[in-house]
């Protein structure tokens, strides 16, 4: 077996990236998060205005939602009341607190129970 400089460099790069992946994944989970429901036009439009944030679509299903929450420092959303209460409970368990909660008009979808809200780590 021949060991070349190129082989050593490739191996080092591969090992380094393997070690860095979990750290990057953990850091990505701490990024601000926007929660929306793609079944509601106003919610989709709201998420589109939140550039640079991780996105979580409630239409993907409940189990996927709880796994994807991660450990964010700040979460904002535009959701139905029922979804908001479920998400709020999960985020409060992680130590986040409510900063803002406002009833939102929804003329496109005709819904009367949308809320825009923000939670952040204590």
N, C-alpha and C positions, 0 to 999 in steps of 0.2 A: 504494500500500500504506500503510495506516494502522497506526501503532504506538501501542498504548495501554499504559497503566500495567499493566492486567490482563494483557495479552499478555506484557509483559516479565517480570512476576512468575511467570507460568506457565512461561515458557521457562527462567527461572532455577531454578525448582523442579525441572523436568524434567532439566536439565543436572546439577544437584547430586545428584539421586537416581541418575542414570546413573553418575556418578563414584563414588558411595558404594557401589554394589552390589558391585563386586569386593572392596572392603575388608570389607564385611559377610560376604561369602561366605568369605573367607579366615579371618576371625575365628570364624565358625561351625565351620569345620573344625578349629579348635584346642580347641573345647569337649570336655569329657570324653565318652567314648564307651562304650556298653554293647553287647557283641556277644552274640547269642543265636541259637538255632535254633528257629523256630516249629513245627517238627515234633516237638519234645520238650516235654511239658507242664511239667516242672520249669524248663526254660530260659525258657519264656514267663513263668512266674510270677516268676522271678528278675528278668527285664527289667522287669516291671510294678512291682517295688519300687524301681527306680532312677529316681526322678522327676527331671525337669529335664535329663536327659542325651540326647545324640544316640543313636539306636538303629540298629543294623545287624543285619539278619536274614540268617543264612547260608543260609537256604532260598531266597533270591532268586537264588543262583547265584554262582559263583566270580568271573567277570569283574566283575560289579556290586559284589561285595564289595571287591575291591582298589581299584576306582575310588572307592568311598565311604569308604574309610579316612581320607582326608585326612591331616592332620598333627596328630593329637591329642596333648595333653600327658599324658593319663591314659586308660587303657582297662581296663575290667573285663568279665568274661564268664563264662558258664556254658555250656560246649560239650563235645562229644565229644572224646576224646583226639586223634583224627586231625585234626579241625578246629582244635583248640588248637595242635598242632604247626605247622600251616600258617600260622595267624594269628601265632603267636609269631615265626616266622622273618621275616615281613613287617614286624612291628613292631620287631624288633631291627635290621633294616636301616634303619629310620627313627630309630634311636638310643634307643628305649625299653628299659627293663630290667625284669626280673621283680621284683615286690615280694612276691607271694603266689601260691601254688599249692596247692589243697586238693582232694582227691578228694571228690566230693559224692554223697550218697545219692540214689537216684532211684526211690522206691517206686511212683510212678504209672506211669512208663514201663517200669519193670523193667530199666533200663540199669545197667550196673555200671562204666561207663567215662566218667562225666561229671566234669569238673573245673571248679572255680570258681577264677578267677585274676585277677590285677591286674598291670598294667604301667604304668610312668610314665616320663616323660622324665628324662634324667640331669641 
